[in-house]
């Protein structure tokens, strides 16, 4: 139940905000965007290496932000949104923006509302919701929730890493939808520990949950 700042996990709500602008026909996925120096971020991802002035489509930026968790793609897309547009997506989710930190705080339960919103198409239309979920089934990260699920089962998920000020240990997160046929479920896991230990625990929890849901489904 512990809450952390949204950090890297905010890339999914960001993409939802961008897709809302696409729905409203204010922008197109094929529109070109130029990278700016102030948006280059070396902390996560490789896009920063292309340097200021590099041109990408909005669709390419969304895919890099979600599939590779690229920070430069995130910063570039975030600059396209007004405060109101950012707030709009959170108002439709079970995530409150802390007045103390001006930053969204999430627990595993509240973050699951993002994937539930996409699955039910409650913020975006069905086409745009499924578009984002499809992108999230093609991430490059396979060592957390996916490690506990058979490879033939689709998973739409987003990983994250959060630095805590009170400890050297980071909080590692993974959240998504596991598409067991006729019985898909949402799983969100936050673990504070060394990365190798956190990854091991997350894979084990994922395996246990998958085994339980699969077993219960097989009995009916």
C-alpha positions in Angstrom: 0.0 0.0 0.0 3.0 2.3 0.1 2.8 5.3 -2.1 5.7 6.6 -4.2 6.0 9.5 -6.7 4.9 8.5 -10.1 8.3 8.9 -11.7 8.8 6.7 -14.7 5.3 5.3 -14.4 3.9 8.6 -15.4 4.9 7.8 -19.0 1.7 5.9 -19.5 -0.7 8.7 -18.3 1.5 11.1 -20.5 0.8 8.9 -23.5 -2.9 8.9 -22.7 -2.9 12.7 -22.6 -1.1 12.8 -26.0 -3.6 10.3 -27.5 -6.5 12.5 -26.2 -5.1 15.4 -28.3 -5.0 13.0 -31.2 -8.7 12.1 -30.6 -9.5 15.8 -30.6 -7.6 16.1 -33.9 -5.3 18.7 -32.4 -2.3 16.7 -33.5 -1.5 13.6 -35.6 0.7 10.7 -34.8 2.7 11.4 -37.9 3.5 15.0 -37.0 7.2 15.6 -36.7 8.8 16.9 -33.5 12.4 18.2 -33.1 14.4 17.4 -30.0 15.5 20.4 -27.9 18.6 20.6 -25.8 16.7 21.1 -22.6 14.8 17.8 -23.1 17.8 15.6 -23.6 18.0 13.2 -20.6 20.7 10.6 -20.2 19.2 8.9 -17.2 17.2 6.3 -19.1 17.1 5.5 -22.8 19.3 6.2 -25.8 17.4 8.9 -27.7 19.5 11.7 -26.1 22.4 10.6 -28.2 20.7 11.8 -31.4 21.1 15.4 -30.1 19.1 18.6 -30.3 17.5 19.1 -33.7 16.9 15.4 -34.4 13.4 14.8 -35.9 10.9 12.1 -34.8 7.2 11.5 -35.3 4.9 11.7 -32.2 4.2 8.0 -32.7 8.0 7.2 -32.5 8.3 9.2 -29.3 5.3 7.4 -27.7 6.8 4.0 -28.6 10.3 5.0 -27.2 8.7 6.4 -24.0 6.6 3.3 -23.4 8.6 0.4 -24.8 12.1 1.6 -23.8 11.1 4.0 -21.0 13.1 6.7 -22.7 13.3 9.9 -20.7 14.2 12.2 -23.6 11.0 11.0 -25.5 9.0 11.6 -22.3 10.4 15.1 -21.8 9.7 16.0 -25.4 6.1 14.8 -25.3 5.5 16.4 -21.9 6.4 19.8 -23.3 3.5 19.5 -25.7 0.9 19.4 -22.9 -0.6 22.1 -20.9 -1.0 21.8 -17.1 -4.8 21.4 -17.7 -4.2 18.5 -20.2 -2.0 16.7 -17.7 -4.5 17.2 -14.9 -7.3 15.9 -17.0 -6.0 12.4 -17.3 -5.4 12.1 -13.5 -8.8 13.4 -12.7 -10.2 10.4 -14.6 -8.0 8.0 -12.7 -7.7 7.0 -9.0 -4.5 9.0 -8.6 -4.2 12.2 -6.6 -1.7 14.9 -7.2 0.0 15.8 -3.9 -0.3 19.5 -3.0 2.9 19.2 -1.0 5.1 17.8 -3.8 3.0 18.9 -6.9 3.6 15.4 -8.1 1.3 12.4 -8.4 1.7 9.8 -5.7 0.7 6.2 -6.5 0.3 2.9 -4.7 0.1 -0.4 -6.6 -3.7 -0.3 -6.3 -4.0 3.3 -7.5 -1.6 2.8 -10.4 -3.7 -0.2 -11.6 -6.5 2.3 -12.4 -4.4 3.4 -15.4 -4.4 -0.1 -16.9 -8.1 -0.6 -16.0 -8.9 2.7 -17.7 -7.2 1.5 -20.9 -8.8 -1.9 -20.8 -12.3 -0.5 -20.3 -11.6 2.5 -22.7 -13.0 4.9 -20.0 -10.7 7.9 -20.8 -9.6 7.2 -24.4 -11.8 5.7 -27.1 -11.4 2.0 -27.7 -9.1 2.4 -30.7 -6.7 4.7 -28.9 -6.8 2.6 -25.7 -6.0 -0.6 -27.6 -3.3 1.2 -29.5 -1.4 2.0 -26.3 -2.0 -1.4 -24.8 -0.6 -3.0 -28.0 2.5 -0.8 -27.7 2.9 -1.9 -24.1 2.9 -5.6 -25.1 6.1 -4.9 -27.1 8.4 -3.5 -24.4 12.1 -4.5 -24.2 11.7 -5.4 -20.5 11.1 -9.1 -19.7 12.7 -9.7 -16.3 9.9 -8.8 -13.8 6.2 -9.7 -14.3 6.9 -11.4 -17.7 9.5 -13.7 -16.1 6.7 -15.4 -14.1 4.4 -15.9 -17.0 4.7 -18.4 -20.0 6.1 -16.7 -23.1 3.0 -17.3 -25.1 0.9 -15.2 -22.8 0.6 -11.5 -23.9 1.4 -8.9 -21.2 0.9 -5.1 -21.6 3.1 -3.6 -18.9 5.3 -0.7 -17.8 8.3 -0.9 -15.5 9.7 1.9 -13.4 12.5 2.8 -11.0 12.1 5.4 -8.2 14.9 6.8 -6.0 14.1 7.4 -2.4 15.7 10.2 -0.4 15.7 8.3 2.9 17.6 5.2 1.6 20.1 4.1 -1.0 17.7 1.4 -2.1 15.5 2.1 -5.0 11.8 1.1 -5.5 11.4 -1.1 -8.6 8.0 -1.3 -10.1 6.1 -3.2 -12.8 2.4 -3.0 -13.6 0.3 -4.3 -16.4 -2.4 -6.6 -17.8 -1.7 -10.4 -18.1 -3.9 -11.7 -20.9 -4.8 -15.2 -19.8 -7.6 -16.2 -22.3 -11.0 -15.4 -20.9 -9.4 -14.4 -17.6 -7.1 -11.4 -18.0 -5.9 -9.7 -14.8 -4.0 -6.6 -13.7 -0.9 -7.0 -11.5 1.1 -4.2 -10.0 4.2 -4.9 -7.9 6.4 -2.4 -6.1 9.6 -3.7 -4.4 12.2 -1.7 -2.4 15.5 -3.6 -2.4 18.6 -4.2 -4.4 17.7 -4.5 -8.1 18.7 -8.2 -8.4 16.6 -9.1 -5.3 13.7 -6.9 -6.4 13.6 -8.5 -9.9 13.7 -12.0 -8.4 10.9 -11.2 -6.0 8.7 -9.7 -8.7 9.2 -12.7 -11.0 8.3 -15.0 -8.1 5.1 -13.0 -7.2 4.1 -12.9 -10.8 4.6 -16.7 -11.2 2.5 -17.3 -8.0 -0.4 -15.1 -9.2 -0.4 -16.5 -12.7 -0.4 -20.1 -11.3 -3.4 -19.2 -9.0 -5.5 -17.5 -11.6 -4.7 -20.2 -14.2 -5.6 -23.0 -11.6 -8.9 -21.3 -10.6 -9.8 -20.8 -14.3 -9.1 -24.4 -15.0 -11.5 -25.6 -12.3 -14.5 -23.8 -13.7 
